[in-house]
Amino acid sequence: MLVPRFQVVNRLTVADHYPTFLILSPMPPHITPLIAALPASVPFVGPETQERIRGRPFRARIGANENGFGPSPKALAAMRAAAADVWKYGDPENHVLRDALAEHLGVEPGNIVVGEGIDGLLGLAVRLLVTPGTAVVTSLGAYPTFNFHVDGFGGRLVKVPYSADREDWRGLIAAAHEHDAAMIYLANPDNPMGTWWNAADISAMIANIPEGAVLCLDEAYGEFAPDGVLPAIDITHPRLLRFRTFSKAWGMAGARIGYAIGETQLIRQFEKIRNHFGVNALAQAAALASLGDPEHLVRIRAEVAAARARIGDIARANGLTPLPSATNFVAVDCGSDGAFARKLLGELITRDVFVRMPGVAPLDRCVRIGCGRPDEMDYLAEVLPEALAAAREAIAV
């Protein structure tokens, strides 16, 4: 008698930060054993999913680290102009954009690969370097999409705890040496905590990458960081990949376009496996136009800095502690544990404020609040006191 295999299916609730799972339906045939053993997880439950469950939109969408101040007007104009030619495939070489990025960064086009956001490029990097059982070092509680890719290729995740709310770069390097890791992942500035290391520390980390490892340095929030955080670009290092994006400061998360910078031979390996038509023509045009509007980036940095300060003021007015941030969000210490922070998260969602929180202790004592428009910050200030009161009452019961 044949016993059917089963797959794991999502069960979502409104207040979920991470999805839960139930074994519900038969596994489709011909699925590899590796994939059959994985949960059908989604690293982040989107606000749209929660809006469908709730039956109404959020009034403050400040949980996905998006840039609600929007893209450059030049980028919008470029997309409108390119729309008439959307019947064409986008340039599979991303030639013009790569040339512009190379000039912008002071490197050669061969040092850059363009892809479907940092998430897509991280997936390709994992595919290049990880086979079943390969050790991969990351931080416990760090950006979960990286782990999602490692799991999908059968890698063995080695997780190093944060230290004082920062990723422990020394611990990551030590773990990479101990476990003979093929990859090390670190985000600077960090997601979900918003903290950062200075360029001197990151340079020291780079100098100590083990011979058999590649450091994946995620700089998605780099444009928000203060001076002295991003080290100078060195495209001669054969074991370093730096990832950047147009999703954050450039305000184009929905366009899905990012890039990686590295040594020529390492970048060339991406040509063997990347989706050559993966970046759409409108995104290419918008990214190119964005690079031609540096004044917009100056304005966005100012808007985000003002919103960060406002979040800090709102948090302190309610007895909470904002963590220092070099990103477009602020991790707010709720002064208790993950159970209380999760209750507060749920109460804010009930009141039409979309926020998220770190997933593991002790980071999960915080909720993560994005830098929103003034009206969103005003609404947060209005409902946070009652959300806190309801969360405290629920915990006390």
Protein Blocks (a to p, Z undefined) as FASTA:
>chain_A
ZZddddddddddfklmbdcdddfbdcdehiafklmmpccddfbacfklmmmmnopacfbd
cfnopafkbpafklmmmmmmmmmmmmpccdfklmmmmmmmmmmnopafklpccdehjklm
mmmmmmmmpcehiacdddehiafklmmmmmmnopacdddddeehiacfklmmmmmmmnop
abdcddddddfklpacdfklmmmmmmmgcfkbccdddfklmmmpcehkaccddfkbfkbc
cdddfklmnopmknopadddddfklmmmmmmmpcfklpcfklmmmmmmmmmmmmlmmmmm
mmmmmmmmmmmmmmmmnopacdddfbfbdcddehiafklmmmmmmmmmmnopacdddfbd
fklmpccdddddfklmmmmmmmmmmmmmmmmmmmmZZ
